[in-house]
Amino acid sequence: MASELKTRLQNDLNAARKDRDKLRTLVISTAISEVRNVEINTKEEIDDDGVMQVVSRGIKQRKDASEQMREADRGELADNEDAQAAVLAEYLPEGMTEDAVRAVVRELIDSGVDQMGALMGQVMPRIRGRFDGKAANRIVREELAG
């Protein structure tokens, strides 16, 4: 485990097991498994950015599941998904505000990037793990139109 974030996940998993914290044990062990699966598929160790991508994907999946469960009037299951997403969120850097993302987009537009794909290609690496991609896409569209 070369990545600091992977090491932190493993240490937190050990602590959660010791504390008999079922929720944290489940969420962290699942995240570690997903990281290992990515490493097996790519045949190389991933760095902290790769681990953050896996964690971000896990949060997104849990938020989507939570929405679906709320629509199906299954509040207790949705709350469980939200709790799992909150555990994973601890492993991401502090989030960005919409204004901060908008500033990044404007900066790139001012530098001459005026195509949707090229703009998203430059925005996402800067905000990955700190802001939702769908919301960023909306902001890019608004800024290009306005």
C-alpha positions, 0 to 999 in steps of 0.5 A: 500500500503505497498511497497514504489514503489507502494506508489511512483506509486500512488503519481506519478499518482496523480501528472500526473492527476493534470498536465493533463499528459495523457501519464503518467496517462495512463501508471501509472494507467495501472501499478497500475492495473496490480499490483492489479491484481497480488495481487488479483490472489495471495491473498497477497500484493506484495513487491517492487520486485513484483512491479518491476517484473510487471513493467519489464513485462510491459516494455517488452510487450511495447518493443515487441509491438514497434518492431511489429509496426515498422515491420508493418511500423507504426512508430507513434504507435511504438514511443508511445509504446517506450514512455510508456516503458520509463515512466515505466523504471523510476520505475526500478533500474539503468540497468546493463551493459552486462559486469556486467552480464557476471561477475555475470555469470562467478562468478557463473560458477567459484563457480561450477554451470555448468548447464543452468537451475541452472545458470539462476535460480541464475542469474535472481534474481540478475539482475531482473529489471536491465537487459533483460532476453533474453540477459542474457540467451544468455550470459549464453549460451556463457559463458557455451560454452566458 
